[in-house]
Structure formats: structure tokens, C-alpha cells
Amino acid sequence: MASNVWGLPCSLSSTQAPSISSTKLVPDANKQHTPFRTPPSFNPTSFTHEFIHSLPNNPPRETLQERAAELEEKVRLMMNATDMEPLSLLELIDDIERLGLFFRFEDWINKALLRLVSIENFKHRTTKSLHETALVFRILRRHGFHVSQDIFTSFKDKEGKFKAEISNDVEGMLSLYEASYLTLEGESLWEANEFSRTHLMNLMEERSMDAKMAEKVRHVLEGLPYHKSCCRLVAQHYINTYDKAEPHNLLLLELISDLCKAYLQEAKWFHNKIIPPFDKFIENARISISAGFIITHVYFLISQDITEQVIHSLTNNDHDLLRSVYTIFRLSNDLGTSTDEIERGETSNSIVSYMHETGLPEENARQYFKTLMEKEWKNLNKYLIMDSIFPKSFVQFVINVVRSGHFVYQHGDGFGRQNNITKSTIKSVLMYPFQLMCHDDVEKINFEI
């Protein structure tokens, strides 16, 4: 790893994964099987026309827009203040992003970060706390700066292990834990994840933090880390707790052809009761999942310069950024839906394939998938700071696609089981307004976003 804290981006290469032949579950290939898939029992949708129209009215839009404009200007003035301490600026940026307001201040945030890293001797400050150092690492790397993991050297001993004395710094440990999720393949920083998680759990058991901090730590450890979370859902939670703390047709034609072939392959596996090898299943699943179609449409929507190189990658799924996205999305899905699918007798499932291939129990398969997903996340993280054939706006979008996969299947089958906690979370974001407390007149006002 380079010793400089941040530097210029560089280009990357892509990889190709192998394919393996399939294995049959039953010896009699001519055995007759029912051609019908056992249908899941879905409940009626809650998002009815009557329900939507029953939602309460909000304050006049003009009033909210005027107030928002005033507040935005105040925030911009704060970010542009030259006397603002680096830690205060970083925490302000972190708050803005967690509140879902990044798109309103994107240019200002980028300017502020450039100003921050240009401060004389900023790289070599020895007074930075663990909390500030972790914020510097996470926010700068998230915004495309080349930040070396060596930034944490002062918090390690001669053997390269994190010093025991920092383990009681709750805020620092929490920031270090969040920062560890932006590690790259080959970096030793991932050790910080287990180190910080273990000590945070110990501190909670020992009740060594106040109730508000304990709830904050519990929410992070029991849920998804910020880097893996859907921005809108982070905003909802943060708002609720903040006061307390081109060739289009040709491309799509080829894509739909590949998609139909992938669907047909899965149907053959199901009908013939075939358990495919894990690698072969994943190769097919990278095409059959919806993520590929979604990000292809978005590329043509948000990209200013359409390139043949990207079109080729989208068509052939031969770029490791895309392969990581599809792998995480597929495995997230199967971790959430495999229980129900196994009960229905389905064999076209990555967990079933892995268990059949290795002879290991389901628990081991699930743990392996989680490890594999972390490895793919490290591959995704490097595209936040390195140049590639994809525009940075597209990279941010595909990462959001991965986050949506984590969310939908975090508590099981959030798509098929409509009584799942996922349903209530989506309703709380899309249907119900946020309630904010206005301190001037102590009046609750509903805001729709």
C-alpha cells in the first residue's frame, strides 16, 4: 500500500470466472415430475388506491420549499466557513449524507473535502482522535480519495495490532467499525472490523455507555453498516433519531435473450430435480437476477458519454464490478429465500448447490456466503476511489442496488413474505411522512420527502 494518505486514481482490469458442469440429484433422469412449481402463498397488497388517498395532507408545498431554501443556504455558509474545524466539517458532511441530503449539497461537499485535504500539515496531524481519523478515512474514501490504511498507524502497536487502550473509546470504536467496511482486497484494515465489533459488544454488556449511545451502537451492530445500507432507509432512521442524537434496442434485445436463456436453465434444473454445481449456478444467476436489467437501463439514463466498452461489459457481464454486484445481490436473495424454497422442494438455489457440492450443513453454507459477500464488497469499494470504464455516478448507483438487496432480504424473504418486517419499513418510508419537532413553537409538522 502506498504510504501517501491520498493520491490520483488509476485504471483497473476485469476478471472472468470459470464454469462447471451440472450434477443430478436423482439417478433416474427419465423419472416423471410434476411440471408445476408450487406457488407461494402471497397476501393481498397493502398499497391500495384507497389507502394512498387516506394518507394525511401535508403543509403547503410552497411553504416547505421556501423554508428548505433558507436552511440550505445556511448549511452552505457553514460548509464554506474557513475557520471550521476539520472534525466539525466531517461530522456535518456525515450528518448531511445520513439525512439523505447529499444530492442537495454534492458540489459543496466535494469543494469542502478538497479544501480539507489541502490544509497544510493536515495529513500529518497527530492530534486527531480515533473518531476523527476513522471519519477522515471513511468519508474521503467514500468520495473517491485515495486514502491509505496507514492513516491508522498511530493507533497500532509495533506488531501492527490495534492498541488495547483505544478499546474503551466507544465513539472511536463505532467510527472504526463503520470505516472498516470500506477496506479493499489485500488490506489488513479488515482486522479492525472484528476488533471494534468485539469491544463494542463487550462495552454494551458492561453497560459502559449511556442509553442513547448504547441504542446507536446496537442499531449499527444488529443491522447493516452505513456503507451497505439503502440511503433512504438510513435517512428515515437518522431523521427519527437525529433530534435525540444508446444502441439501446440492440443491447436490450441481447440482454433479454440472455435473460430468457437463464430463466430456461433454472426451469430445467427445477423440472428435472437437478442440483447444479455452485459455480455454474452463480454464473447463471448473475444473468437471471433483476439487477442486470436495472443497472443497464440506468447507465443510459445517467451517463453523459455512452461508450462501446461499457456496452460490451453490460452485455457480457465480464467486468468484475458488475460480477460483484450480481454475486452479492444473488447471495443476499438466497440467504433470505432459501428456507422457503427448500420447503417447496426447489433445488435451483445457491445454498442447496453449495451444501450438495461440499457436504457441509446449511449453517456453514450461510457463513461461507457472508464471507464471500464481504470479499465482493471489498472489490466494490475500490471503484469508489479508482477510475474505471464506468462514470462515478454509475458506480454509486450500482452500489445502491446492492444495498437494496441487503435490505429486502435482511430479515428473510422480504419480497415473498409480505408480513415480513421489510413491508412495514417500506411503508414507513413511502407512505408515512416524517414527524419533526420544530423547537421554536414546539409543534410537530409532517414532512413528505
N, C-alpha and C positions, 0 to 999 in steps of 0.2 A: 504493500500500500504506500502511496506517495506520502511524503512527510508534510507537504504543504496542506493546509487546512482546506482550501478550496481552489479549484482551477478550471480550465476550459474543458468543455465536453469533448468526447471523441466518438468515433463510429463503432458499431458493433456488428457481429456476424450472426447468422442464424444456424439452427440445427435441425436435424431430421431424425425422427425416431423410427426404429425398426418395426416390422410386422411379423406376427407369428401365426401358425395355423391353428385351427379350432379343435376342440375336444368334445366328444359327445358324452352326454350324461348317461344315456341308456344304450345298451349294446344293440338293441333291435331298432334299426333306422326305419324299418317299414311299419313299425307299430303305429296304429291309428290313434290320433289325438284329437281332441276337440279343437275346432278351428277358431273358437271364440275366446276372447280374452275376458276373464272375469271382471265385470265392470265394478269400479269403486263406487261406494255409496256417497255421492256428493249431496250436500244440503243446498236448499234454495239460497240464492244470493241475497245479501242484506242491502245491497246498493240499489234499491228500487227507486222508481220515479217519485213515488210518494214520500219516501224517506228523504231524498235530496231536497225536495221542496219544503219539508218540515223543519229544516235547519234554521236556526235563528238568523235574523238580519244583523248586519254589522254596521258600524258607524259609517257616515258618508265617505265615499272613497276620496273625494277631493280633500276632505279634512285630513285624512291619513296621509295622503300624498304630500300635502304641504308640510305637515309635521315631520315626515320622513326626510324631506329635502333639507329642513333645518338641522335635523340631527346628523345627517350625512356630512354636511358642511362642517359641523363641529368636530366630528371624528377625523375628517381630513386635516383640519387645522392641528389637531393633536398629533397626528402621524407626521406632519410636516415640521413639527417643532424641533429645532436643532438642539435644544437643551434637554430633550427627553432621554432618560437613562436607557441603555440598551435592554435591560431586563424589562422595564416598563413597556417599551416598544414591542418586544417579543410577546409579552403577555397580552397586550392589546391586539396584536395580529392573531394570536391564538384564539382569543375571545371572538373576534370578528369571524374567523373561519368556523368555529364551533357553533356560532349563532346562525350560520347559513348565509352570511352576508358577503362572502368573498367576492362574488360576481359584481358587487357594487363598488368594491374598493380594490380591484385587482391591480390596476396600474399604480395606485398609490402604495400598495403593499410592496410591489416589486421595486419601486423607487426607494422606499424606506429601507428595504433589505440591502439594496446596492449601496445606499448611504452608510448603513451599519457596517458592512464589511470593509468599507473604505476608510473607516476611522483608524487613525494611526495607533499602532500597538494593540488593536482590538484582538488580533489573533493570539497575542502573547500575554493577555491579561491573566494574572494569577489569582485575582480576587473573585473570579467567577465561582458561584456556588454550583453544586451538582445539578440543582434545578435549572439554573440559567444555562449551564453547559449543555444539558440534555435538550433544552428548548432550542438553543442555537443549532445543535445537530439536527433535530427533527424538522424544524421549520425551514432551515436553509436547504437541507437535502430534499425535502418535500417540494420546494420551489425550484429545484434544478441546479443548485450549487453543489460543487464537488467538495464535500466535507469529509475529511479523513476521520476514521475512528480513533486516531491518535489524539483527538481532542480530549479524550477521557483519560489520558496517561497519568495525569496528576492524581487521579482517584484510584490508582492501582499500585500494588507493591512491586518489589523487584522481580517477582516471579510472574508478573503480568496479571495477577488476580486482583479483583476489587477489594479494597481495604475494608476490614471489618467495621472500622469506626464510622463509615458512612451508612451503615445498615439501619441506624436509628433515625435517619433523616427521611421522614415519611414523604414529604413533598418531593425531595430529590429522588427517592426510590420510585415514586409513581411516575415522575418525568422520565427517569431512566428506562423504566418498563415500557412506556409508550415509545420512546426513541428506539428501542431495540428492534421494533417491527419494521424499521427502515434499513436494516442491515442487508448487505449484499453477499452473494455466494463467495465463500473463501475468507470472509471476515470473521474475526474472533469475537466481535461485539455481541453475537447471539448469546454468549455466555451471560451477558447482562440480563437477559430475559429471565432465566431460571433464578439467578442471584436475587434480582429485585422482587420477583414474584414470591419466592420463598420467604424473604424477610418481611414483605408486606403482609403476608398471611400470618406470620408469627406476631407481628405488631398488632394485628387485629385480634388475634386470640388473647394477647396480653392486655388488650384494651388500652394500648399506648397512644391513642389518638382520640380527638374529640368526636362527637357523634356525626357532625357534618363531614369531616374528613373520612371517617370510617365508612359512611354511606358512599362517598365519592370513590374510595378505594374498592369497595365491594362491587359497585356498578361496573368498574373497569375490569376487575378480575373475573367476575361471573359472566360478563357479556363479551362483546367484541372490542378489541382495542380500537382507538380512534382511527388509525390508519386503515383498518379493514371495515369500518362502519359506513353505512349509507349516510351521506351528508345531511339529507333531510331529517332522518331519524335522530342523528346527533343533535341537530338544531332543535328539534322538538324537546328532547330531554334537557338540553342545555338551557333552553328558554324557561322550562318549568323549574329548573334548579338555580338559574343564574342569580335571581333576586335573593336566594338563600346562599348561595355561593357563586361522375361522367360515364365511357361506354357502359352506360347503365344497363341497357336491355341485355346486351351480350353477357355482361358479368352476372346479372341476376339469373339469366337463363341457365348459365353453367352452375351457379350456386344451387338453384332449385333442383337441377339434375342430380348433383352430388347429394343433396339433402334427401331426395326420394330414394336414391340407392341406399343411403344409410338407414332410412326407415325400413326399407325392404329387408335389409340384412338383419335388423333387430327382430322383425316379424318372423323371419326364417328361424332364427335362434329360438324364439318363443314357441313357435308351432312345433318344431322338431325336438324340443326339450334339450337343446344344445347349450352347454356352458362353454363359451369361448375363452381362450387364454386372456389373461388380464390385459396385456399389451395390445392385443388385437381389439379387445372391447373398447379400450380407451381411444385407439386410433379411429374407430368408427364413431364413437361418441363425440369426438371433437367436431364432427360434421353434423351429427343429428341434433345436438343441443341448439337451443334458440339463440344463444349468444352470438354465433357467427352471422346470422341474418341481421341481428340488431346492429352490431357494430359496422357491418358493411353499409347499411343504409346511412348510418350516422357519419361515416367517413365522407360520403359525397355531400352530406348536408353541411358539415362544419369546415371542411378543408378548402382553402383558397386555391391551392395548386394540386390538381389531381395528377398523379404520376403512374406510369406503367408498372414501376417496380412495386408500388403498394398494391395495385390491382392484381398483379401476379400473386403476391403474398396472400391477399384476401381470398383469391380463387383457389389457391393450392394449399393453404394452411401451412406454409413452410417457413414461417418466421417464428422464432421462439417466444416473442412477446405474445402472439396470438395463441400459440400452443399452451403457454402458461395460463392464459385467461380461460381457455376452453377446459383445461385439465382441472383447475380449481373449481370452475362452475359445475363440471360434471361430478366431481367428487363431493362437493357440498350437497348437490342434489341427492346423490346416492346415500350419503350419510344420514340424510333426513327421511328418505322414502324407502330404504331397503327393507325395513321391518315389515311394512305393509305389503311390499312387493313379494317378499319371501312367503308371507302368509297366503298370498294369492297363487303361489306356485310358479312365479316368474323366475327365469334363470338368466335373463339378459340384464345383469346387474353387476357392477364392478366389485362389490363386496363378495357376492357369490363366486365370481370368477377368481378372485384372489384366494378365497378360502379353499376352493376346489383345487387350485393350482399348487398351493403351499401346504395344505393340510392343517393350517392354523385356525383357531377358533375366531369367531366374529369380533371379539374384543381386540385381538391382535391386529385384525384387518383394519379396524377403525383407527387404532393408534398409528398404524403404518400410513393410512391415508392422511391423517392430520400432519404427520411428519413430512409427507410428500407435498402437501399443500403449502407448508411453511417454506420448503425449498423453492417451489414455484413462485411464492410471494417475493423471495429474495431476488429472483430473476426479474420480476416485475419492477421491483424497487430501483434497479439500475437504470431503467428507462426514464425515471424521474429526473435523473441528473446527467444522463448521457444522450448525445444526439443519435438519431436513428432515421430510418426512412419515413417514419410517422411524425406528423406535427405533434407538438407537446399537448395541444388541446385534445387531440385524439387519444393520446396516452392517458390523460386524465379521465376521459370518458370511459375507456375500456376498464380502467381500474374501478370506476364506479359500477360497471356491470358486475365485476367480481364481488364488490361489496354487496350488491343486491342479492347475489346468490347466497352469500353468507347469511344475510338477514332472513330471506324466505325460508331457508332450511335449518336455521339455527336451533329451533325448538322442535324439530321433526318435519313432517310434510306440511309446510305452511301453505302450499298450493292446493293439495288434495284434501287435507283435513281442515275443513273450513271453521271448525270450532277451536282451532289452534290459536295460541296467543298472538301469532302473526296477524290474524284477522283484526283483532282489537287494536293492534298497533297501527295498522294501515288506516283503519277508520279514524283513529285519533289524529292522524296527520292530514288526511284528505277531507274529512267530514266535519271535524270539530275545530272551531277557532281556538287559538291560544288565548289564555287569560293572563293579562299583565296587570300588575298593580302600579297605578300612577300615584307617585308619592305626594304630588302637590295637593291633590284633592282626595286622596285615599279612596279612589273609585276604580273598580275593576272595569276594564274595557276589553272587548273581544276583538282580536286582530285576525284577519284571514290572510294567509300567505299562499 
